[in-house]
Amino acid sequence: MLNLTNLDESTITVYRARVGHPTATAAQISALLGIGPAELAEADRALASLRLLRPAPNEGWVAVSPETASDLLLAEAEQALLEQRAAVAEARANLTALTCEYLDARSLRPSSGGVETVEGEQAVRAALDELSRSCRSTVDAMVPVGGRSDRALLPDIPLGLALLERGVTIRTLFQRSGSGHQATASYARAISTAGAQVKSLTLLPACLLVYDGTTAVLPLEPGPAGAGAVVIRDPAVLQVLMRLFEQHWEQAGDFGVTEQEPAAGPTDLERAVLRLMAAGKKDEVIARQLGISARSISRIVATLMERLQAASRFQAGVRAAALGWLV
């Protein structure tokens, strides 16, 4: 755009001489400043490009004030900026005018008791984006970050930060295994630093997002179109989901804090593994349901069998039940 680097010390010195000696010739200016004709010509060209000099009738130069030069030089740029702003305002008005059409068309979507199914990861992201932008007071999130469907509902950092800037209260509850998930840990650090409340719990029952207490989003298992979700606006269902969230929020601790193993009996995570073992679930299935790796599950199972002195998974289940570990 404007090359203001042309205004070095020597160029400014020539400008001062042109202002102080308006009738002087080029030879006189050169002699006054002790510079050569080539250096003077270069400085004159730089000043002329910034409209600080304009041609004189005697083939010389006339110095003009910086204010006049500014008017001449910036008028075109300011006009272009005004035209661009007008175009942006017009585009915004045209898009806003479509709001009524959008809401009218949205009302035609098939619904079942305030429940709407969204199919495909891009459609899910679009729905979350829309809910985030229209959110006014609260966002409550419960994200185990287990399977692909859970990760699809992990909010974007920019959206979370934008919500916080608008004064929206964010409470996010992660499963403790999520502290080892890079995207989850990054999100937790970013929004907690910005003012969100972040907690974690050993085991979460489901992935859940609730906006303003009026709209909930639950993930669906990936189908032919990819990840999907259910958007719920039914007040009765929302009441149950909010109660579920509040119960787990009260039990949760700070995100990333490792739960200490009690001197006797299993931890909550071990108890969950034992229950699934007793139900005949394989390590891969247990890992998927609890949102941690199959290798971690294998280590937990091996440790439990050693503590229970069991030779088989069945025997471990029997001994755990006898000890009351499955209650």
C-alpha positions as CSV (number, residue, x, y, z in Angstrom):
1,M,0.0,0.0,0.0
2,L,1.8,3.2,1.2
3,N,5.6,3.0,1.2
4,L,6.3,5.3,4.2
5,T,9.8,3.8,4.5
6,N,10.7,6.4,1.8
7,L,10.6,9.0,4.6
8,D,14.1,8.5,5.8
9,E,16.2,11.2,7.4
10,S,17.8,12.5,4.1
11,T,14.3,12.6,2.4
12,I,12.9,14.6,5.3
13,T,15.9,17.0,5.1
14,V,15.1,17.6,1.4
15,Y,11.5,18.2,2.3
16,R,12.4,20.8,4.8
17,A,14.7,22.5,2.3
18,R,11.9,22.6,-0.3
19,V,9.5,24.1,2.2
20,G,12.0,26.7,3.4
21,H,13.2,27.7,-0.1
22,P,10.2,27.4,-2.4
23,T,11.8,29.2,-5.3
24,A,15.2,27.5,-5.2
25,T,16.3,25.4,-8.1
26,A,17.6,21.9,-7.9
27,A,21.2,23.1,-8.2
28,Q,20.6,25.5,-5.3
29,I,19.0,22.8,-3.1
30,S,21.9,20.4,-3.9
31,A,24.4,23.1,-2.9
32,L,22.5,24.0,0.2
33,L,22.4,20.5,1.5
34,G,25.7,19.3,0.1
35,I,24.2,16.4,-1.8
36,G,24.5,15.2,-5.4
37,P,21.8,15.7,-8.1
38,A,21.1,11.9,-8.1
39,E,20.4,11.8,-4.4
40,L,18.3,14.9,-4.6
41,A,16.3,13.5,-7.5
42,E,15.7,10.2,-5.6
43,A,14.4,12.2,-2.5
44,D,12.2,14.3,-4.7
45,R,10.6,11.2,-6.3
46,A,9.9,9.7,-2.9
47,L,8.3,12.9,-1.7
48,A,6.2,13.2,-4.9
49,S,5.0,9.6,-4.4
50,L,3.6,10.7,-1.0
51,R,2.1,13.8,-2.6
52,L,4.4,16.0,-0.4
53,L,5.8,17.6,-3.6
54,R,3.8,18.5,-6.7
55,P,5.2,19.7,-10.1
56,A,5.7,23.4,-10.5
57,P,5.2,25.4,-13.8
58,N,9.0,25.9,-14.1
59,E,9.7,22.2,-14.1
60,G,10.6,22.3,-10.4
61,W,8.7,21.2,-7.3
62,V,6.4,22.9,-4.9
63,A,6.2,21.5,-1.3
64,V,2.7,21.0,0.1
65,S,1.6,20.5,3.7
66,P,1.3,17.0,5.1
67,E,-2.5,17.6,5.6
68,T,-2.9,18.4,2.0
69,A,-0.8,15.4,0.9
70,S,-2.8,13.2,3.2
71,D,-6.1,14.4,1.6
72,L,-4.7,13.7,-1.9
73,L,-3.1,10.4,-1.1
74,L,-5.8,8.9,1.2
75,A,-8.9,10.1,-0.5
76,E,-9.0,7.2,-2.9
77,A,-8.2,4.6,-0.2
78,E,-10.9,6.0,2.1
79,Q,-13.4,5.9,-0.8
80,A,-12.6,2.3,-1.4
81,L,-12.9,1.5,2.3
82,L,-16.3,3.2,2.4
83,E,-17.5,1.2,-0.6
84,Q,-16.2,-2.1,1.0
85,R,-18.1,-1.3,4.3
86,A,-21.2,-0.6,2.3
87,A,-20.9,-3.9,0.5
88,V,-20.4,-5.7,3.8
89,A,-23.4,-4.0,5.4
90,E,-25.5,-4.9,2.3
91,A,-24.4,-8.6,2.5
92,R,-25.2,-8.8,6.2
93,A,-28.6,-7.3,5.6
94,N,-29.3,-9.8,2.8
95,L,-28.2,-12.7,4.9
96,T,-30.2,-11.5,7.9
97,A,-33.3,-11.2,5.7
98,L,-33.1,-15.0,5.2
99,T,-33.6,-15.6,9.0
100,C,-37.4,-15.8,8.6
101,E,-37.0,-18.2,5.7
102,Y,-34.6,-20.3,7.7
103,L,-36.9,-20.5,10.8
104,D,-39.9,-21.2,8.6
105,A,-38.2,-24.0,6.8
106,R,-36.8,-25.4,10.0
107,S,-40.3,-25.6,11.4
108,L,-41.1,-28.0,8.6
109,R,-38.5,-30.5,9.7
110,P,-40.0,-33.8,10.9
111,S,-39.9,-34.0,14.7
112,S,-41.0,-36.5,17.2
113,G,-41.9,-35.0,20.6
114,G,-39.2,-32.4,20.6
115,V,-36.5,-34.8,19.3
116,E,-34.6,-34.2,16.1
117,T,-32.0,-36.5,14.5
118,V,-28.9,-35.0,12.9
119,E,-26.9,-37.3,10.6
120,G,-23.3,-36.8,9.5
121,E,-20.3,-35.2,11.3
122,Q,-20.5,-32.0,9.3
123,A,-24.3,-31.6,10.1
124,V,-23.5,-32.3,13.8
125,R,-20.8,-29.6,13.8
126,A,-23.2,-27.1,12.1
127,A,-25.9,-27.9,14.7
128,L,-23.4,-27.3,17.6
129,D,-22.2,-24.1,16.0
130,E,-25.8,-22.8,15.7
131,L,-26.6,-23.7,19.3
132,S,-23.4,-22.1,20.5
133,R,-24.0,-18.8,18.7
134,S,-27.6,-18.6,19.9
135,C,-26.7,-19.6,23.5
136,R,-27.3,-16.8,26.1
137,S,-26.7,-18.2,29.6
138,T,-25.3,-21.6,30.2
139,V,-23.6,-24.6,28.6
140,D,-23.3,-27.9,30.5
141,A,-21.2,-30.6,28.9
142,M,-20.5,-34.2,30.0
143,V,-17.9,-35.7,27.6
144,P,-16.5,-39.2,28.3
145,V,-14.4,-38.9,25.1
146,G,-14.6,-42.6,24.5
147,G,-15.7,-43.5,20.9
148,R,-15.8,-41.5,17.7
149,S,-19.4,-40.3,18.4
150,D,-18.3,-38.8,21.7
151,R,-15.3,-37.0,20.1
152,A,-17.6,-35.5,17.5
153,L,-19.4,-33.6,20.3
154,L,-16.2,-32.2,21.8
155,P,-16.7,-28.5,21.4
156,D,-14.3,-26.3,19.4
157,I,-11.9,-24.1,21.5
158,P,-12.8,-20.9,19.5
159,L,-16.6,-21.5,20.1
160,G,-16.0,-22.1,23.8
161,L,-13.9,-19.0,24.2
162,A,-16.5,-16.9,22.3
163,L,-19.2,-18.1,24.6
164,L,-17.2,-17.1,27.7
165,E,-16.5,-13.7,26.2
166,R,-20.3,-13.2,25.9
167,G,-20.7,-14.0,29.6
168,V,-22.0,-17.6,29.1
169,T,-21.3,-19.9,32.1
170,I,-19.7,-23.1,30.9
171,R,-19.4,-26.3,33.1
172,T,-17.6,-29.2,31.5
173,L,-17.3,-32.6,33.0
174,F,-14.8,-35.1,31.6
175,Q,-14.1,-38.7,32.4
176,R,-10.7,-38.9,34.2
177,S,-9.3,-41.0,31.4
178,G,-9.8,-37.9,29.2
179,S,-6.9,-36.1,30.9
180,G,-4.6,-38.3,28.7
181,H,-6.5,-37.5,25.5
182,Q,-4.5,-34.6,23.9
183,A,-7.5,-32.8,22.3
184,T,-9.5,-33.1,25.5
185,A,-6.6,-31.9,27.7
186,S,-6.0,-28.9,25.4
187,Y,-9.6,-27.9,25.4
188,A,-9.8,-28.2,29.2
189,R,-6.8,-26.0,29.7
190,A,-7.9,-23.4,27.2
191,I,-11.4,-22.9,28.5
192,S,-10.6,-23.2,32.2
193,T,-7.9,-20.5,31.8
194,A,-10.6,-18.4,30.2
195,G,-13.0,-18.8,33.1
196,A,-14.9,-22.1,32.5
197,Q,-15.5,-24.6,35.2
198,V,-13.9,-28.0,34.4
199,K,-14.2,-31.1,36.5
200,S,-13.6,-34.8,36.0
201,L,-15.1,-38.1,37.3
202,T,-13.9,-41.7,37.1
203,L,-16.9,-42.9,35.1
204,L,-19.5,-41.0,33.1
205,P,-22.7,-42.6,31.9
206,A,-23.1,-40.7,28.6
207,C,-21.9,-37.9,26.4
208,L,-24.2,-34.9,26.8
209,L,-24.4,-31.2,25.9
210,V,-27.1,-28.9,27.3
211,Y,-27.5,-25.3,26.0
212,D,-29.4,-22.7,28.2
213,G,-31.2,-25.7,29.9
214,T,-33.5,-25.8,26.9
215,T,-31.7,-27.9,24.3
216,A,-29.7,-31.1,24.8
217,V,-27.5,-32.9,22.3
218,L,-26.7,-36.7,22.6
219,P,-24.4,-38.6,20.3
220,L,-25.5,-41.5,18.1
221,E,-23.3,-44.4,17.0
222,P,-21.7,-43.6,13.7
223,G,-23.9,-44.7,10.7
224,P,-23.5,-44.7,6.9
225,A,-23.2,-40.8,6.9
226,G,-20.7,-40.9,9.8
227,A,-21.3,-39.6,13.3
228,G,-24.7,-38.4,14.3
229,A,-26.6,-36.8,17.2
230,V,-30.0,-36.3,18.7
231,V,-31.2,-32.8,19.5
232,I,-33.7,-32.8,22.3
233,R,-36.0,-29.9,23.3
234,D,-38.7,-31.9,25.1
235,P,-38.9,-30.3,28.7
236,A,-39.6,-33.6,30.5
237,V,-36.5,-35.3,28.9
238,L,-34.4,-32.2,29.5
239,Q,-35.3,-32.3,33.2
240,V,-34.1,-35.8,33.5
241,L,-30.8,-35.1,31.6
242,M,-30.1,-32.0,33.7
243,R,-30.7,-34.0,36.9
244,L,-28.2,-36.6,35.6
245,F,-25.6,-33.9,34.9
246,E,-26.1,-32.2,38.3
247,Q,-25.7,-35.5,40.2
248,H,-22.4,-36.3,38.5
249,W,-21.2,-32.7,38.7
250,E,-21.6,-32.7,42.5
251,Q,-19.5,-36.0,42.7
252,A,-16.7,-34.8,40.4
253,G,-13.3,-33.4,41.3
254,D,-10.8,-31.1,39.6
255,F,-9.9,-32.2,36.1
256,G,-6.7,-34.2,35.8
257,V,-6.5,-35.1,39.5
258,T,-5.6,-38.8,39.9
259,E,-7.9,-40.7,42.2
260,Q,-6.0,-42.5,45.0
261,E,-6.6,-46.1,45.4
262,P,-8.2,-47.0,48.8
263,A,-6.4,-49.3,51.1
264,A,-9.1,-51.9,50.7
265,G,-11.6,-52.5,48.0
266,P,-11.6,-51.4,44.3
267,T,-11.6,-47.9,42.9
268,D,-14.7,-46.7,41.0
269,L,-13.0,-47.5,37.7
270,E,-12.0,-51.0,38.9
271,R,-15.5,-51.6,40.2
272,A,-16.9,-50.6,36.7
273,V,-14.4,-53.0,35.1
274,L,-15.4,-55.8,37.5
275,R,-19.1,-55.3,36.7
276,L,-18.5,-55.5,33.0
277,M,-16.3,-58.5,33.5
278,A,-19.0,-60.2,35.4
279,A,-21.4,-59.5,32.6
280,G,-19.1,-61.4,30.3
281,K,-17.7,-58.4,28.4
282,K,-14.3,-58.7,26.6
283,D,-11.5,-56.2,27.2
284,E,-12.2,-54.4,23.9
285,V,-15.8,-53.9,24.8
286,I,-15.0,-52.7,28.3
287,A,-12.5,-50.3,26.9
288,R,-15.0,-48.8,24.5
289,Q,-17.7,-48.4,27.1
290,L,-15.3,-46.8,29.6
291,G,-13.5,-44.6,27.1
292,I,-10.0,-45.9,27.8
293,S,-7.5,-48.0,25.9
294,A,-7.8,-51.8,25.7
295,R,-4.2,-52.0,27.0
296,S,-5.1,-50.1,30.1
297,I,-8.1,-52.4,30.6
298,S,-5.9,-55.4,30.3
299,R,-3.6,-54.1,33.0
300,I,-6.5,-53.3,35.3
301,V,-7.9,-56.8,34.8
302,A,-4.5,-58.4,35.5
303,T,-4.1,-56.4,38.7
304,L,-7.6,-57.3,39.9
305,M,-7.1,-61.0,39.2
306,E,-3.9,-60.8,41.1
307,R,-5.5,-59.0,44.1
308,L,-8.4,-61.5,44.1
309,Q,-6.0,-64.4,43.6
310,A,-8.2,-65.6,40.8
311,A,-7.2,-68.1,38.1
312,S,-9.9,-67.0,35.7
313,R,-12.2,-64.0,34.9
314,F,-15.2,-66.0,36.1
315,Q,-13.4,-66.8,39.4
316,A,-12.5,-63.1,39.8
317,G,-16.2,-62.2,39.4
318,V,-17.3,-64.7,42.0
319,R,-14.7,-63.5,44.6
320,A,-15.5,-59.9,43.9
321,A,-19.1,-60.5,44.4
322,A,-18.4,-62.3,47.7
323,L,-16.3,-59.4,48.9
324,G,-19.1,-56.9,48.0
325,W,-17.0,-55.2,45.4
326,L,-19.8,-55.3,42.8
327,V,-22.3,-53.4,44.9
